[in-house]
Structure formats: structure tokens, C-alpha cells
Amino acid sequence: MNKTDQDLPPAAQRALAEAEERRRNATAPDRPKELGGRDGLDPVRYGDWEKKGLAVDF
């Protein structure tokens, strides 16, 4: 914990510790690879709505 965490009530400190433990134990979901999908960065996140010069929509 850092110095600002020590200023928190005990319940908040416990909640932060539990959240950190969950993050350490978390595993990435096992998802199948998309077939025929886009290459590169996610268009929703990066605003790239074109593929081979064609505007695409979902």
C-alpha cells in the first residue's frame, strides 16, 4: 500500500487488498480466434472505420 492508502478507513483498505488479490489471480478468458476479421487495431477504439478503402459499419 502507498501512503494515501494508509489514510483510508480499514474497510476501504481491506477492499483494495481484496481487489488487488483478484487482479493477481485473474486469467484472460479463453476466446476462439476470429475468422475473417480485421487485422490491426480495434476500429471501435481507434476510430478506423475503413477496410481497403470501403467504409464499414456494424
mmCIF file as gemmi writes it, N, C-alpha and C atoms, coordinates in Angstrom:
data_model
loop_
_atom_site.group_PDB
_atom_site.id
_atom_site.type_symbol
_atom_site.label_atom_id
_atom_site.label_alt_id
_atom_site.label_comp_id
_atom_site.label_asym_id
_atom_site.label_entity_id
_atom_site.label_seq_id
_atom_site.pdbx_PDB_ins_code
_atom_site.Cartn_x
_atom_site.Cartn_y
_atom_site.Cartn_z
_atom_site.occupancy
_atom_site.B_iso_or_equiv
_atom_site.pdbx_formal_charge
_atom_site.auth_seq_id
_atom_site.auth_asym_id
_atom_site.pdbx_PDB_model_num
ATOM 1 N N . MET Axp A 1 ? 0.834 -1.187 0 1 0 ? 1 A 1
ATOM 2 C CA . MET Axp A 1 ? 0 0 0 1 0 ? 1 A 1
ATOM 3 C C . MET Axp A 1 ? 0.878 1.25 0 1 0 ? 1 A 1
ATOM 4 N N . ASN Axp A 2 ? 0.391 2.293 -0.633 1 0 ? 2 A 1
ATOM 5 C CA . ASN Axp A 2 ? 1.137 3.548 -0.598 1 0 ? 2 A 1
ATOM 6 C C . ASN Axp A 2 ? 0.626 4.428 0.542 1 0 ? 2 A 1
ATOM 7 N N . LYS Axp A 3 ? 1.226 5.57 0.725 1 0 ? 3 A 1
ATOM 8 C CA . LYS Axp A 3 ? 0.897 6.43 1.866 1 0 ? 3 A 1
ATOM 9 C C . LYS Axp A 3 ? -0.554 6.894 1.85 1 0 ? 3 A 1
ATOM 10 N N . THR Axp A 4 ? -1.124 7.109 0.677 1 0 ? 4 A 1
ATOM 11 C CA . THR Axp A 4 ? -2.511 7.571 0.623 1 0 ? 4 A 1
ATOM 12 C C . THR Axp A 4 ? -3.467 6.466 1.052 1 0 ? 4 A 1
ATOM 13 N N . ASP Axp A 5 ? -3.113 5.198 0.831 1 0 ? 5 A 1
ATOM 14 C CA . ASP Axp A 5 ? -3.959 4.092 1.264 1 0 ? 5 A 1
ATOM 15 C C . ASP Axp A 5 ? -4.038 4.018 2.787 1 0 ? 5 A 1
ATOM 16 N N . GLN Axp A 6 ? -3.002 4.451 3.475 1 0 ? 6 A 1
ATOM 17 C CA . GLN Axp A 6 ? -2.993 4.397 4.933 1 0 ? 6 A 1
ATOM 18 C C . GLN Axp A 6 ? -3.976 5.394 5.535 1 0 ? 6 A 1
ATOM 19 N N . ASP Axp A 7 ? -4.346 6.409 4.793 1 0 ? 7 A 1
ATOM 20 C CA . ASP Axp A 7 ? -5.301 7.407 5.275 1 0 ? 7 A 1
ATOM 21 C C . ASP Axp A 7 ? -6.75 6.913 5.16 1 0 ? 7 A 1
ATOM 22 N N . LEU Axp A 8 ? -6.961 5.79 4.479 1 0 ? 8 A 1
ATOM 23 C CA . LEU Axp A 8 ? -8.306 5.268 4.274 1 0 ? 8 A 1
ATOM 24 C C . LEU Axp A 8 ? -8.77 4.472 5.493 1 0 ? 8 A 1
ATOM 25 N N . PRO Axp A 9 ? -10.087 4.353 5.671 1 0 ? 9 A 1
ATOM 26 C CA . PRO Axp A 9 ? -10.609 3.527 6.757 1 0 ? 9 A 1
ATOM 27 C C . PRO Axp A 9 ? -10.227 2.055 6.539 1 0 ? 9 A 1
ATOM 28 N N . PRO Axp A 10 ? -10.227 1.26 7.594 1 0 ? 10 A 1
ATOM 29 C CA . PRO Axp A 10 ? -9.839 -0.156 7.465 1 0 ? 10 A 1
ATOM 30 C C . PRO Axp A 10 ? -10.673 -0.932 6.439 1 0 ? 10 A 1
ATOM 31 N N . ALA Axp A 11 ? -11.962 -0.648 6.354 1 0 ? 11 A 1
ATOM 32 C CA . ALA Axp A 11 ? -12.807 -1.36 5.389 1 0 ? 11 A 1
ATOM 33 C C . ALA Axp A 11 ? -12.369 -1.066 3.959 1 0 ? 11 A 1
ATOM 34 N N . ALA Axp A 12 ? -12.006 0.177 3.678 1 0 ? 12 A 1
ATOM 35 C CA . ALA Axp A 12 ? -11.55 0.54 2.331 1 0 ? 12 A 1
ATOM 36 C C . ALA Axp A 12 ? -10.199 -0.103 2.037 1 0 ? 12 A 1
ATOM 37 N N . GLN Axp A 13 ? -9.313 -0.146 3.015 1 0 ? 13 A 1
ATOM 38 C CA . GLN Axp A 13 ? -8.014 -0.797 2.83 1 0 ? 13 A 1
ATOM 39 C C . GLN Axp A 13 ? -8.206 -2.278 2.536 1 0 ? 13 A 1
ATOM 40 N N . ARG Axp A 14 ? -9.127 -2.916 3.256 1 0 ? 14 A 1
ATOM 41 C CA . ARG Axp A 14 ? -9.408 -4.335 3.032 1 0 ? 14 A 1
ATOM 42 C C . ARG Axp A 14 ? -9.978 -4.556 1.627 1 0 ? 14 A 1
ATOM 43 N N . ALA Axp A 15 ? -10.876 -3.675 1.191 1 0 ? 15 A 1
ATOM 44 C CA . ALA Axp A 15 ? -11.469 -3.798 -0.148 1 0 ? 15 A 1
ATOM 45 C C . ALA Axp A 15 ? -10.401 -3.651 -1.224 1 0 ? 15 A 1
ATOM 46 N N . LEU Axp A 16 ? -9.482 -2.705 -1.038 1 0 ? 16 A 1
ATOM 47 C CA . LEU Axp A 16 ? -8.392 -2.534 -2.01 1 0 ? 16 A 1
ATOM 48 C C . LEU Axp A 16 ? -7.49 -3.759 -2.054 1 0 ? 16 A 1
ATOM 49 N N . ALA Axp A 17 ? -7.201 -4.334 -0.899 1 0 ? 17 A 1
ATOM 50 C CA . ALA Axp A 17 ? -6.364 -5.531 -0.844 1 0 ? 17 A 1
ATOM 51 C C . ALA Axp A 17 ? -7.056 -6.706 -1.535 1 0 ? 17 A 1
ATOM 52 N N . GLU Axp A 18 ? -8.372 -6.852 -1.307 1 0 ? 18 A 1
ATOM 53 C CA . GLU Axp A 18 ? -9.117 -7.935 -1.953 1 0 ? 18 A 1
ATOM 54 C C . GLU Axp A 18 ? -9.158 -7.744 -3.469 1 0 ? 18 A 1
ATOM 55 N N . ALA Axp A 19 ? -9.329 -6.51 -3.926 1 0 ? 19 A 1
ATOM 56 C CA . ALA Axp A 19 ? -9.353 -6.235 -5.367 1 0 ? 19 A 1
ATOM 57 C C . ALA Axp A 19 ? -8 -6.554 -5.998 1 0 ? 19 A 1
ATOM 58 N N . GLU Axp A 20 ? -6.924 -6.19 -5.31 1 0 ? 20 A 1
ATOM 59 C CA . GLU Axp A 20 ? -5.585 -6.49 -5.829 1 0 ? 20 A 1
ATOM 60 C C . GLU Axp A 20 ? -5.372 -7.998 -5.924 1 0 ? 20 A 1
ATOM 61 N N . GLU Axp A 21 ? -5.84 -8.737 -4.936 1 0 ? 21 A 1
ATOM 62 C CA . GLU Axp A 21 ? -5.719 -10.197 -4.954 1 0 ? 21 A 1
ATOM 63 C C . GLU Axp A 21 ? -6.496 -10.789 -6.129 1 0 ? 21 A 1
ATOM 64 N N . ARG Axp A 22 ? -7.712 -10.268 -6.377 1 0 ? 22 A 1
ATOM 65 C CA . ARG Axp A 22 ? -8.499 -10.755 -7.524 1 0 ? 22 A 1
ATOM 66 C C . ARG Axp A 22 ? -7.786 -10.463 -8.835 1 0 ? 22 A 1
ATOM 67 N N . ARG Axp A 23 ? -7.181 -9.271 -8.962 1 0 ? 23 A 1
ATOM 68 C CA . ARG Axp A 23 ? -6.461 -8.936 -10.198 1 0 ? 23 A 1
ATOM 69 C C . ARG Axp A 23 ? -5.284 -9.874 -10.42 1 0 ? 23 A 1
ATOM 70 N N . ARG Axp A 24 ? -4.569 -10.213 -9.348 1 0 ? 24 A 1
ATOM 71 C CA . ARG Axp A 24 ? -3.417 -11.119 -9.488 1 0 ? 24 A 1
ATOM 72 C C . ARG Axp A 24 ? -3.851 -12.514 -9.902 1 0 ? 24 A 1
ATOM 73 N N . ASN Axp A 25 ? -5.004 -12.974 -9.416 1 0 ? 25 A 1
ATOM 74 C CA . ASN Axp A 25 ? -5.476 -14.325 -9.704 1 0 ? 25 A 1
ATOM 75 C C . ASN Axp A 25 ? -6.311 -14.42 -10.972 1 0 ? 25 A 1
ATOM 76 N N . ALA Axp A 26 ? -6.63 -13.297 -11.584 1 0 ? 26 A 1
ATOM 77 C CA . ALA Axp A 26 ? -7.489 -13.298 -12.773 1 0 ? 26 A 1
ATOM 78 C C . ALA Axp A 26 ? -6.734 -13.876 -13.97 1 0 ? 26 A 1
ATOM 79 N N . THR Axp A 27 ? -7.459 -14.586 -14.795 1 0 ? 27 A 1
ATOM 80 C CA . THR Axp A 27 ? -6.896 -15.107 -16.034 1 0 ? 27 A 1
ATOM 81 C C . THR Axp A 27 ? -7.693 -14.553 -17.201 1 0 ? 27 A 1
ATOM 82 N N . ALA Axp A 28 ? -7.043 -14.413 -18.319 1 0 ? 28 A 1
ATOM 83 C CA . ALA Axp A 28 ? -7.721 -13.914 -19.517 1 0 ? 28 A 1
ATOM 84 C C . ALA Axp A 28 ? -8.711 -14.97 -20.003 1 0 ? 28 A 1
ATOM 85 N N . PRO Axp A 29 ? -9.882 -14.546 -20.481 1 0 ? 29 A 1
ATOM 86 C CA . PRO Axp A 29 ? -10.857 -15.509 -20.995 1 0 ? 29 A 1
ATOM 87 C C . PRO Axp A 29 ? -10.298 -16.235 -22.217 1 0 ? 29 A 1
ATOM 88 N N . ASP Axp A 30 ? -10.644 -17.495 -22.345 1 0 ? 30 A 1
ATOM 89 C CA . ASP Axp A 30 ? -10.181 -18.307 -23.468 1 0 ? 30 A 1
ATOM 90 C C . ASP Axp A 30 ? -11.173 -18.14 -24.613 1 0 ? 30 A 1
ATOM 91 N N . ARG Axp A 31 ? -10.851 -17.261 -25.541 1 0 ? 31 A 1
ATOM 92 C CA . ARG Axp A 31 ? -11.757 -16.964 -26.653 1 0 ? 31 A 1
ATOM 93 C C . ARG Axp A 31 ? -11.203 -17.544 -27.948 1 0 ? 31 A 1
ATOM 94 N N . PRO Axp A 32 ? -12.086 -18.022 -28.812 1 0 ? 32 A 1
ATOM 95 C CA . PRO Axp A 32 ? -11.614 -18.528 -30.108 1 0 ? 32 A 1
ATOM 96 C C . PRO Axp A 32 ? -11.152 -17.373 -31.001 1 0 ? 32 A 1
ATOM 97 N N . LYS Axp A 33 ? -10.222 -17.647 -31.894 1 0 ? 33 A 1
ATOM 98 C CA . LYS Axp A 33 ? -9.722 -16.639 -32.816 1 0 ? 33 A 1
ATOM 99 C C . LYS Axp A 33 ? -10.795 -16.318 -33.85 1 0 ? 33 A 1
ATOM 100 N N . GLU Axp A 34 ? -10.957 -15.043 -34.14 1 0 ? 34 A 1
ATOM 101 C CA . GLU Axp A 34 ? -11.948 -14.617 -35.122 1 0 ? 34 A 1
ATOM 102 C C . GLU Axp A 34 ? -11.466 -14.976 -36.518 1 0 ? 34 A 1
ATOM 103 N N . LEU Axp A 35 ? -12.347 -15.549 -37.315 1 0 ? 35 A 1
ATOM 104 C CA . LEU Axp A 35 ? -12.021 -15.91 -38.696 1 0 ? 35 A 1
ATOM 105 C C . LEU Axp A 35 ? -12.553 -14.844 -39.632 1 0 ? 35 A 1
ATOM 106 N N . GLY Axp A 36 ? -11.707 -14.335 -40.498 1 0 ? 36 A 1
ATOM 107 C CA . GLY Axp A 36 ? -12.121 -13.321 -41.454 1 0 ? 36 A 1
ATOM 108 C C . GLY Axp A 36 ? -12.301 -11.95 -40.846 1 0 ? 36 A 1
ATOM 109 N N . GLY Axp A 37 ? -11.775 -11.727 -39.663 1 0 ? 37 A 1
ATOM 110 C CA . GLY Axp A 37 ? -11.921 -10.437 -39.008 1 0 ? 37 A 1
ATOM 111 C C . GLY Axp A 37 ? -10.881 -9.446 -39.491 1 0 ? 37 A 1
ATOM 112 N N . ARG Axp A 38 ? -10.896 -8.283 -38.897 1 0 ? 38 A 1
ATOM 113 C CA . ARG Axp A 38 ? -9.96 -7.228 -39.266 1 0 ? 38 A 1
ATOM 114 C C . ARG Axp A 38 ? -8.568 -7.532 -38.746 1 0 ? 38 A 1
ATOM 115 N N . ASP Axp A 39 ? -7.587 -7 -39.438 1 0 ? 39 A 1
ATOM 116 C CA . ASP Axp A 39 ? -6.211 -7.048 -38.959 1 0 ? 39 A 1
ATOM 117 C C . ASP Axp A 39 ? -5.913 -5.725 -38.278 1 0 ? 39 A 1
ATOM 118 N N . GLY Axp A 40 ? -5.01 -5.74 -37.335 1 0 ? 40 A 1
ATOM 119 C CA . GLY Axp A 40 ? -4.567 -4.493 -36.716 1 0 ? 40 A 1
ATOM 120 C C . GLY Axp A 40 ? -5.406 -4.094 -35.522 1 0 ? 40 A 1
ATOM 121 N N . LEU Axp A 41 ? -5.401 -2.8 -35.253 1 0 ? 41 A 1
ATOM 122 C CA . LEU Axp A 41 ? -6.032 -2.268 -34.063 1 0 ? 41 A 1
ATOM 123 C C . LEU Axp A 41 ? -7.553 -2.304 -34.152 1 0 ? 41 A 1
ATOM 124 N N . ASP Axp A 42 ? -8.207 -2.335 -33.01 1 0 ? 42 A 1
ATOM 125 C CA . ASP Axp A 42 ? -9.657 -2.375 -32.913 1 0 ? 42 A 1
ATOM 126 C C . ASP Axp A 42 ? -10.257 -1.083 -33.471 1 0 ? 42 A 1
ATOM 127 N N . PRO Axp A 43 ? -11.126 -1.147 -34.493 1 0 ? 43 A 1
ATOM 128 C CA . PRO Axp A 43 ? -11.658 0.072 -35.102 1 0 ? 43 A 1
ATOM 129 C C . PRO Axp A 43 ? -12.555 0.862 -34.157 1 0 ? 43 A 1
ATOM 130 N N . VAL Axp A 44 ? -13.228 0.212 -33.229 1 0 ? 44 A 1
ATOM 131 C CA . VAL Axp A 44 ? -14.093 0.923 -32.295 1 0 ? 44 A 1
ATOM 132 C C . VAL Axp A 44 ? -13.249 1.802 -31.379 1 0 ? 44 A 1
ATOM 133 N N . ARG Axp A 45 ? -12.115 1.279 -30.968 1 0 ? 45 A 1
ATOM 134 C CA . ARG Axp A 45 ? -11.271 2.031 -30.051 1 0 ? 45 A 1
ATOM 135 C C . ARG Axp A 45 ? -10.483 3.12 -30.764 1 0 ? 45 A 1
ATOM 136 N N . TYR Axp A 46 ? -10.026 2.857 -31.959 1 0 ? 46 A 1
ATOM 137 C CA . TYR Axp A 46 ? -9.138 3.791 -32.64 1 0 ? 46 A 1
ATOM 138 C C . TYR Axp A 46 ? -9.808 4.568 -33.774 1 0 ? 46 A 1
ATOM 139 N N . GLY Axp A 47 ? -11.101 4.383 -34.005 1 0 ? 47 A 1
ATOM 140 C CA . GLY Axp A 47 ? -11.843 5.186 -34.964 1 0 ? 47 A 1
ATOM 141 C C . GLY Axp A 47 ? -11.528 4.905 -36.424 1 0 ? 47 A 1
ATOM 142 N N . ASP Axp A 48 ? -10.982 3.736 -36.757 1 0 ? 48 A 1
ATOM 143 C CA . ASP Axp A 48 ? -10.656 3.395 -38.141 1 0 ? 48 A 1
ATOM 144 C C . ASP Axp A 48 ? -11.828 2.608 -38.725 1 0 ? 48 A 1
ATOM 145 N N . TRP Axp A 49 ? -12.675 3.285 -39.463 1 0 ? 49 A 1
ATOM 146 C CA . TRP Axp A 49 ? -13.875 2.639 -39.973 1 0 ? 49 A 1
ATOM 147 C C . TRP Axp A 49 ? -13.753 2.248 -41.432 1 0 ? 49 A 1
ATOM 148 N N . GLU Axp A 50 ? -12.537 2.108 -41.94 1 0 ? 50 A 1
ATOM 149 C CA . GLU Axp A 50 ? -12.348 1.74 -43.338 1 0 ? 50 A 1
ATOM 150 C C . GLU Axp A 50 ? -11.555 0.445 -43.457 1 0 ? 50 A 1
ATOM 151 N N . LYS Axp A 51 ? -11.871 -0.319 -44.47 1 0 ? 51 A 1
ATOM 152 C CA . LYS Axp A 51 ? -11.106 -1.516 -44.803 1 0 ? 51 A 1
ATOM 153 C C . LYS Axp A 51 ? -10.996 -1.554 -46.321 1 0 ? 51 A 1
ATOM 154 N N . LYS Axp A 52 ? -9.769 -1.489 -46.807 1 0 ? 52 A 1
ATOM 155 C CA . LYS Axp A 52 ? -9.498 -1.475 -48.259 1 0 ? 52 A 1
ATOM 156 C C . LYS Axp A 52 ? -10.26 -0.346 -48.946 1 0 ? 52 A 1
ATOM 157 N N . GLY Axp A 53 ? -10.333 0.823 -48.291 1 0 ? 53 A 1
ATOM 158 C CA . GLY Axp A 53 ? -10.949 1.99 -48.884 1 0 ? 53 A 1
ATOM 159 C C . GLY Axp A 53 ? -12.473 2.033 -48.768 1 0 ? 53 A 1
ATOM 160 N N . LEU Axp A 54 ? -13.066 1.009 -48.183 1 0 ? 54 A 1
ATOM 161 C CA . LEU Axp A 54 ? -14.522 0.987 -48.036 1 0 ? 54 A 1
ATOM 162 C C . LEU Axp A 54 ? -14.882 1.291 -46.591 1 0 ? 54 A 1
ATOM 163 N N . ALA Axp A 55 ? -15.846 2.179 -46.407 1 0 ? 55 A 1
ATOM 164 C CA . ALA Axp A 55 ? -16.318 2.473 -45.053 1 0 ? 55 A 1
ATOM 165 C C . ALA Axp A 55 ? -17.16 1.292 -44.59 1 0 ? 55 A 1
ATOM 166 N N . VAL Axp A 56 ? -16.937 0.863 -43.355 1 0 ? 56 A 1
ATOM 167 C CA . VAL Axp A 56 ? -17.677 -0.263 -42.825 1 0 ? 56 A 1
ATOM 168 C C . VAL Axp A 56 ? -18.468 0.191 -41.611 1 0 ? 56 A 1
ATOM 169 N N . ASP Axp A 57 ? -19.569 -0.467 -41.379 1 0 ? 57 A 1
ATOM 170 C CA . ASP Axp A 57 ? -20.426 -0.156 -40.255 1 0 ? 57 A 1
ATOM 171 C C . ASP Axp A 57 ? -20.824 -1.476 -39.627 1 0 ? 57 A 1
ATOM 172 N N . PHE Axp A 58 ? -21.245 -1.44 -38.411 1 0 ? 58 A 1
ATOM 173 C CA . PHE Axp A 58 ? -21.692 -2.667 -37.749 1 0 ? 58 A 1
ATOM 174 C C . PHE Axp A 58 ? -23.06 -2.463 -37.263 1 0 ? 58 A 1
